[in-house]
Structures are given as C-alpha cells and as structure tokens.
Amino acid sequence: MNSKGFTLIEILIAGALFIAIMGSFSYLLKLSGDQSRSATKLSKALDLTRSEMEILRIQPGTAELEVIEVAVRWDQNKPPAHLISLRTRYR
C-alpha cells in the first residue's frame, strides 16, 4: 500500500475474494433451505405413515401373525418411507 491509498490490483483482489466468499455463503444458505424443506416433507410423510399404521393396527385381524406395511412417497426423487409392523390376534 502506498501513501495515497490502495492500488487497482489490491482492490480487484479484495473484490474477487468478497465475491467468492459471498457466493459460497449464498450456496450454503440455498443448500440449507433445500435440506430443511426435504426434512419437513419427510416428517409429514412419516406422521401420515404412523397414523395409517395405527388405523390398520386397530382393525381386527384374521391370521395368527400378520405383517402390516405402509409406504408413503414423500418426494419424487426419494424412495418411499416404509413402516412395517407385526401383529398377532392374541393381545
């Protein structure tokens, strides 16, 4: 740095560093928002799956041992959420 101020090269380097840091920060914010939305969808799907499972569990069974499986597709790009339970007619 000379006594009159910053040189053009110093200003350009500082600007490039600022842009790179802000770009990284905005990408991280976008990624965080995407993950939050995905987690919210999954949570809602699992709540729906659990409630469907409870409805199936209280219905009378006919076999000695039954497998109850409920699957909910919560995102087009993700596999469905599965909940599997065993039930006997003896309580």
C-alpha positions in Angstrom: 0.0 0.0 0.0 1.4 3.4 -0.9 0.7 6.6 1.0 -2.1 7.7 -1.4 -4.3 4.6 -1.0 -4.9 1.1 -2.4 -3.7 0.1 -5.8 -6.0 -1.2 -8.5 -4.7 -4.8 -8.1 -5.4 -4.7 -4.4 -8.9 -3.6 -4.9 -9.6 -6.2 -7.6 -8.2 -9.0 -5.4 -10.3 -7.9 -2.5 -13.4 -7.7 -4.7 -12.8 -11.1 -6.1 -12.3 -12.6 -2.6 -15.5 -10.9 -1.4 -17.5 -12.2 -4.4 -16.1 -15.8 -3.8 -17.0 -15.7 -0.1 -20.5 -14.3 -0.7 -21.1 -16.9 -3.5 -20.1 -19.7 -1.1 -22.3 -18.3 1.6 -25.3 -18.0 -0.6 -24.8 -21.6 -1.9 -24.7 -22.8 1.7 -27.9 -20.9 2.5 -29.7 -22.4 -0.5 -28.5 -25.9 0.4 -29.7 -25.4 4.0 -33.1 -24.3 2.8 -33.4 -27.4 0.5 -32.5 -29.7 3.3 -35.0 -28.0 5.6 -37.8 -28.4 3.1 -36.8 -32.1 2.5 -36.8 -32.8 6.2 -40.2 -31.2 6.6 -41.7 -33.3 3.8 -40.2 -36.5 5.3 -41.5 -35.6 8.7 -45.1 -35.1 7.4 -44.8 -38.3 5.4 -43.7 -40.3 8.5 -46.6 -38.8 10.5 -49.0 -39.8 7.9 -47.4 -43.3 7.7 -47.7 -43.7 11.5 -51.3 -42.6 11.6 -52.2 -45.1 8.8 -50.3 -47.8 10.7 -52.4 -47.1 13.8 -55.6 -47.3 11.8 -54.6 -50.7 10.4 -53.5 -51.9 13.9 -56.9 -51.4 15.5 -58.7 -53.3 12.7 -59.5 -56.9 13.7 -57.1 -59.5 12.3 -57.8 -63.0 10.9 -54.4 -64.7 10.9 -52.2 -65.8 13.7 -49.5 -63.4 12.7 -49.9 -60.6 10.2 -47.4 -58.2 8.7 -48.7 -54.6 8.3 -46.7 -52.4 5.9 -47.5 -48.8 4.9 -45.4 -46.9 2.4 -45.7 -43.2 1.6 -43.9 -41.4 -1.3 -42.9 -38.1 0.1 -40.7 -36.8 -2.7 -40.5 -37.7 -6.3 -36.7 -38.0 -6.2 -36.6 -40.0 -2.9 -37.6 -43.6 -2.1 -40.9 -44.0 -0.3 -41.0 -44.1 3.5 -41.9 -47.6 4.8 -43.2 -48.6 8.2 -43.6 -52.3 8.9 -45.1 -53.9 11.9 -46.1 -57.4 13.1 -49.5 -58.1 14.7 -51.0 -61.2 16.4 -54.6 -61.7 17.1 -53.7 -62.5 20.7 -53.5 -59.5 22.9 
